[in-house]
Amino acid sequence: MTLQKTIAKPVTVSGMGLHTGAEVNLTFNPAPADHGFVFQRIDLEGKPKVEALVENVSTTDRGTCIEKNNAQIFTVEHALSALTGMDIDNCLLEINGPEMPIKDGSAKYFVEALRQAGIVEQDAQRSYYEIDQVISYTDPENGIELIALPAKDYKLSVMIDFNTQVLSTQNAQLENIENYASEIAPCRTFVFLHELEYLLNNNLIKGGDLSNAIVFVNKVVSQEELDHLADLFDKPKVEVKSEGILNNLDLYFINEPARHKLLDIIGDLALAGKRIKGHIIATKPGHAANVAFADLIKKHFEKSKQNDIPVYDPNQEPLYDVNGIMKFLPHRPPFLLVDKIMEMSQTDVIGVKGVTMNEGFFVGHFPGEPVMPGVLQIEAMAQVGGVLALNTVPDPENYITLFLKIEEVKFRNKVVPGDTLIFKLRLINPIRRGLVYMSGTAYVGKRIVMEARMLARLVKKD
């Protein structure tokens, strides 16, 4: 089991936004379990939050931008890449402007800040998108292909090809995410000189200078043009090095552009919303393709989750009928709200409750249009979870389960007489010191009617 992680204390990275040229402060903050990565525009009224999820992506033009409630954050991929590369699950990123600080065009400064903040484990299990079959995205027109293959861990292989003399085919691999900080994070973004000129002429890189990117020169450049660049970026001299790049910086790795593309993929795939276990193979990737692939992965697993809906067969012999359940639970009619336990393992349980008009609560709860009270749905789910918890002790008749916390409750559809409620609960963490933390979903047929997370304690009777 792998536990979720967050940072120990807030830490701030400051710098200019690449396109706006505005000085911005980005503060990484600790966040609770299951929070995920969430950005917050603290400079806007109401301080709106934007979850780092693929459905919030608004544009992928020269970077990945997310937007919600009229709040935009541009170029989020480097910070998300750093968080994932540093094995962090939960973080609130406060920013006082529309654009992330570009720094040197890599994720190095974000990684250094996260190390400074410290990384701590949380009392919640990490969940993954475990690649169970080949998932692929192709864009034949542009020669783009991204594939996810089953693998025990998260690893990535990237190939780029810009079909130029100065930058043709390059490959990069990351076999172990533990090597991210040293092998991937320092790798800077890159641009061709003709692209740089276009951006300058269209006033798009107000915060850019020649330390933000590797600049590849794929054409003959006059000394006059080089002198003009030197003036624009306040450099004493600009020239073309033998590697075909401007003399603004030296390469950290001979395949630094491919490594930066790998950095971008990690950040963009974080928008799928969960960590990935699988081997990602990317050919000529870009932000648009990366985001589309993240969406494809997320939808694949959402569809798989729908296929995981429990099916109740009334002809199936239950694991425990009501008499067996009463050997576990101290509840008795009319407060015993579970009829059958159909399946149970060390971590999961499926229980059934038949809802009839004879229930006493229907007399007073919307008698003209009877609806099962939500609190009783929660109680029924808790009782099913109680059977799972009590099944872990050799003498369940000597214990009770006391619920300490019920959270993230969502009622999605009403439950009425004639419905058969099917409860499916799963342990989020192994039971420790008698604490039982479960997630549960209630179904009527294939419809989800209620969801909740529950924390209980096993207590021995006096």
N, C-alpha and C positions, 0 to 999 in steps of 0.2 A: 504494500500500500504506500502511495506517495501522498504526502500532505501538501496542502496549498501553502503559498508563501506570499508575504507582503514585505514592505520595508519597515525598519524599526523607528524611523523618525523622518520628518520632512526634510527635503533638500531642494535647493533652487539652482537652476541653470539659466543664465542670462545671455542675451545676444540679439543680433539683428535678424528680423525676418528677411528671407532672401529677396522677395519681390516687393514688399512694402517698404523695406528699409527702416521700419520702426523697431525701436529697442523694446524687447519683450522679456518678461520673466516667466519661466516655467517652473512650477513647484510640484515635485513628486511627493504625494502624501500617503501614509499608511491607509489601508482600507480593509473592511471586514471580509470574512470568508464569503465566497460566491458573489463578490461585488464586481469582479472583472476590471477592465480598464475603462475608465470614464473620464472624459475631459470636462472642464468647467470654465466658462468664460467669465471670470470674476470682474471684468471691466464693463460688462453689460448689465442693464437693469434686470433684477431678478436672479442674476448669476446663473444662467441656464446651463444645464448639463447635457452632454452629448455622449452617448455610449459608443465605444469603439467597436461598432458592429457593421457588417457589410451592408445592411439595409439603410444605414445612415450615410453611405458614401454618396456625395453629390457630384464630384468630378474627379477625373484621374489625369488631368492635363498638367504635365510636368510635375506630378506629385499627387498624393492621395489626400483628398479633402473630405471631411465629414461635416454634416450639417443636421441640425434639428432645432425646432422652435426659433428659427431665424438666427441661430448662432452657428458660425462657421469656424472651423479650424483647419488650416491648410498644412500640408506636408507633415502628416502624422506618422508616416511609415518608419522614420528613423528612431523615434522615441519608442514606438511599439516594438520594433525590432530589438532594441536594447532591453526592454522589459522581458520579452520572451527569451532572449539570449542569456539573461541573468537569472532565468528560472523563476520569475515572479508571476503570480497569478492575479493579484488584486492591487489596484493603485488608483488614486484620484489625482488627476493631473490638472492643476489650476494654472490658467494662463491669462495674462492681462492684455491680450491682443488676438488678432485673427490668424496669426501665423507662428509656427514653431521657430525657435532660434535655429539658424542654419549652422552656426559654428563653422567647422571646416568641411561640412558636407558629409560627415561620417556619423557614426553612433558613439564614437569614443568618449565624448564629453558626458553623454548621458550615462554610459556605463560607469565612468569614474564617479559620477554623482551618486548612482545607486549603490556602488560599493561603499562610498562614504556614509550613506544613510544606514547601511547594514540591512541584512536580509534575515527575516525570522519566519519560522514555521507557524502555521495556524492549525487549530483543532478541527480540521475539516479535510476530507479526502478530495484529492484532485480527480476530476473526471476528464476523459480524453475522447477525441474522435479517433478511434482505433480503426485504421484503414483495413477493411476486411475483404476488399476486392479492388480490382483496378478501376480507378476513377480518372477520366481524361478530359481535357479541354483542348480543342484545336482551333486555330485560325489559319486555314490553308493559304489564304491570300497573302498573309504576312510571314508565313513559315513558322508560326508560333505553336508550340505544343507544351502542355503541362500535364504530367502524369503523377498520380499517387499510387504507390504500391504497398502492399502489406510489409511491415517491418516491426521489430520489437521496440525500436526507439525512433526518435525524430532525426532524420538525416536528409541532406539535400545535395543534389548535383545540378549544376547549371552550365549551359553552353550558350555563348553569345557569338554573333557574327555580324559585323557591320559592313562587310564586303568593301573595306577600304585597305589601302596599303599600310596605314599606320595602326589600324585596329581591325583585324579580321577575326578569325576564330580563337576564342579563349574558353577555357573550362575552369570550374572551381567546384570544390566539394567541401562539405562539412559533415564529417562522420559522427561527431559527438558534440552535442550542444555545449558541453563543458568547455570546449575550445573556442567558443564564440568570441569571447572578450579579446583573445590574442590574435585569432586568425581572421575574424570578419569585422568586428566593430571599428577598427581604425581605417577601414577602406572607404575612400572618399568617392563622391559622385563625380561624374565626368561629363564633358560636353565637347562637341566639335566647334571649331572656331566660327564656322558659318552660322551655327545656332547661337553662339554667343553674340555675334554681331546683330542677329535678328532681335534677340532679347534686349540688347542695349538700345537699338533703334526704336523699339516699341515700349521703352520705359518700363520693362518688366522685371528688372533685377536691380532695384534701387539699393538693396542691401548687399549686393554682390561685390566681391572683389576677387582678385586672382588667388586668394587663399581658400576660396570656397569649393573649388573644383579642379580636377585634372582637365586641361584643355588640349585636345588633340587637333593637330593642324593637318588637314587632308587636302590642302591646295597650296599653290605657290603664293607666298605672302611678301609684299614689298616692305622695305624698311620704313616707308612712310606709314603703312598700316600698323606696323609694330610700334612705331613711335606714338601713334595715335592711341593705341591700347595702353601704353605706358602712362600717357597723360590722363586717360580716363580712370585708371586704377591707381594713380599716384605712385608709380613705380619708376625708379631711375632708368631702368632698361628692360625691355622685353625682347626675347629672342627665342628661336625654335631650337630645341635640343635634338640630338641625334636620334632619340627614340620617337621623334615626331610629336613631342608635346612642348608646350611653352615652358620656359625656365622658371615658372612661378613656384614650382615644388618638385620634389623627387618622389618617385614611386616607392611605396613600402613593399609591394610585391609586384612581380612582373605581370601577374594576372589580376591586378587590383580592380580593373573595371568589372571583370566577371565576379569577383568576390563582392563588389558593391551591389551588383544585381542580386546576388544571393542574400545580402543584407536586406534589400528591399522586399524580396519575396517573404522572408520571415516576418517582416513588419506587416505586409499586406495580408498574409494568411492569418495573422492574429485576429483579423476582423471576422473570421469565422466564429469567434466567440469561445472556443475551447482549444486546449493544447492538442496537438496532433501526434499520434504514433503512426509513423509510416515513412516511406522513402519518397521524397518529392524530386522528380526529374523534370527540369525545365529547359526548353530550347527557345532561345530568343524571347525571354519574358519581358514584360513591361507592366506598368501599374494597372492598365485596363484589363489585361489578361489575368494578372494576379488576383485582382478583385473578383473577376468573373469566376475564377477557379475557387476562390474562398467561398463564394456563394454556392457553387456547385457542390462542394464538400459539405457545407452546412445543410443544404437541401437533401442530400443523400442520407445523412444521418437522421434528419427530421422524418423522412419517409420510413427509415428503418424503425424509428421509435413508434410510428403509427402501426407498423406491422407487429410490434411487440405488445399490442393491446391484448389483455387476457380475454379468452373466450370461455364463457360459462356454459357447460353442458349439464343440464339438470339430471341427465342419466348417469353422469359420472359419480362413482362412490366418493363421498368426501373423505378427506383425511381425518377430520373431526366433525361430528354432528353437534347439535346443541348440547347434548349430554356430555360429550367429550370436552367441549369448550368450557362448560361449567366446572370441570376439574382443574382448569387453568385459572379462570377468572372468578373473582368473588361476586360479580354482578349477577343479579337475578331479575326475572321479569317483574315489572315492565321495563326495567332499565338495562336488560341484556339486549344489545342491539346487533348481535352477530348470530347468524343462523348456521353457517358452515365455514370451515377452513378447508379449502380445496387443495392447496399446495403449500409446502413450507420447506425451506432449506436453512442453512446457518445464517443467511443474509437476507432472504426474501420470504414474503408470505402473501398469499392471495386468499381473501375472505369474501363471503357473500351475505347480503342482507336483502331479504324480500320485503318490499314496501307494500302494505295493504291498507285499505280504507279502515280496517279495524284498529289501526294504531290509535292509542288514546290521544296523542297530541293533535290529530286532525280535527278533534271536536272543537278546539279553540283556535287553531292556527289556520286562518283564512278559510273558514268552513264553506264559504261559497265557491272557493277555488283552492282546494287543499294543496299545500306545498310543504314538503318536509323541511323543518327548521334547519338552518345551516349549522347551528350549534350541535344538533343531534347527529348531523352527518360527520362533524368533527369527532364527536364522542364515539360513533360507530367505528370510524377509522382508527381512533386511539385504542379501542378494544381489540381490533385485529392486530395492531402493533403490539399490544400487551401480550397477546398469545405468543408472538414471535420472541419477545423479550423473556417471558417466563419459560419458554422452551429451552433456554440456555442454562437453567439451574436444575439440579437433579430432583428437587422437592418443591415444585412450583406452588403447591398448596400452602406453603409456608411463607410465600412472598406476595407482595402487591406491587403494581407499577404506579408511581405517582408522577404525573406529568408536570414538568417544570416550565416548559415554554412551548408555545405553538406559534409559528411565524409563517410569513409568506403564504397566508391562506388566500385562495382565489376560488370564488364560486362562478362557474362558467355556464352552467345550465341548471334549471330547476329540476327537483326530484318530486315526482307525484305518485299517487297510489297506482299500483300496477307495475312500477319500475322494479327492476332487480339491480341493486347496487353491487358492483364488484370493486373491492378495494385491493390495490396492489401497493405494498410497502417494501422498502429496501433500506438496509442499514447504510448510512452515510459514512460512519466510522465504525471500526470494531468496538464492541462494548468494553469500556474501561471503567474500573471502580464503580460498577453498577450503572454507569451513565449510558443511555441508549438514545442515539440520534438517528432519526429515520426521515426519509422523504416518502410521501404517499400520494397516490392518485386514485380518484374514484371515478368509475365509469358506469354509464348506463348504455349497454350495447357498445358501440364504438365511440360514443360521445364522452368526452371528459366533462364531468360535472363539478369536480372539486379537486383542489390540490393543496397540500400543506407540508410543512416540515415540523417535526415534533421532537422535543427533548424530554426524556423521562428518566427516572431513577428507579432501579429495583431496590425495594426496601423489605427487610424481613419483618414479618408480623411480630408484635409484642407477645 
